[in-house]
Amino acid sequence: MPKQKLKTKKNVIKRFKVTGTGKIKIKRLSGRGHLLAHKSSKRKRQLKRQPLIQKSGVQLIKKQIGI
């Protein structure tokens, strides 16, 4: 009997993005949706950039994406 393929976790695809070099970024950070008036410009600016996932979590996310 052939081995079954792993299904892609759809919620992982919606939340993360794989770069061309194979690194994984978070698509959308929390804290940028609303209530921005009281947050400082520095804080909002830092929330713009998409951080990379730490090495410890990369393998798990790639497995769930199906890479």
C-alpha atoms as one frame of an Amber mdcrd trajectory, in Angstrom:
protein
   0.000   0.000   0.000   1.465   3.412  -0.907   2.324   5.848   1.836  -0.201
   8.653   2.240   0.776  12.239   1.520   0.517  14.847   4.260  -2.281  17.339
   3.774  -1.320  21.001   3.713  -2.525  22.924   6.751  -4.544  25.744   5.203
  -4.314  27.980   8.269  -0.500  27.844   8.091  -0.493  28.910   4.433  -2.690
  31.892   5.305  -0.446  33.039   8.166   3.071  32.451   6.830   5.006  33.174
   3.637   8.061  31.324   2.339  10.728  33.591   0.857  12.798  32.738  -2.203
  15.693  31.588  -0.029  13.451  29.281   2.016  13.085  31.463   5.100   9.620
  31.898   6.599   7.963  35.238   7.392   4.777  36.073   9.269   2.308  37.616
   6.818   0.403  39.854   9.204   1.369  40.943  12.686  -1.066  41.591  15.472
  -1.417  45.140  16.737  -1.844  46.876  13.360  -5.578  46.556  12.827  -7.102
  49.374  14.861  -6.557  51.628  17.901  -3.478  53.129  16.277  -3.995  56.693
  17.509  -2.431  56.149  20.922   0.492  54.057  19.653   3.752  55.854  18.999
   5.125  56.299  15.488   8.120  54.156  16.412   5.894  51.303  17.560   3.732
  51.442  14.413   6.811  51.598  12.197   8.318  48.539  13.883   5.055  46.641
  13.444   5.240  47.218   9.660   8.146  44.899   9.038   7.529  41.192   8.749
   9.750  39.265  11.150  11.366  35.960  10.244  10.435  32.846  12.179  13.064
  31.512  14.587  15.014  28.434  13.500  13.286  26.252  16.085   9.874  26.713
  14.436  10.892  26.652  10.767  10.989  22.871  10.423   7.500  22.430  11.900
   5.958  25.116   9.694   7.606  23.740   6.551   6.230  20.308   7.388   2.724
  21.726   7.801   2.989  23.675   4.525   4.136  20.562   2.740   7.646  21.595
   1.722
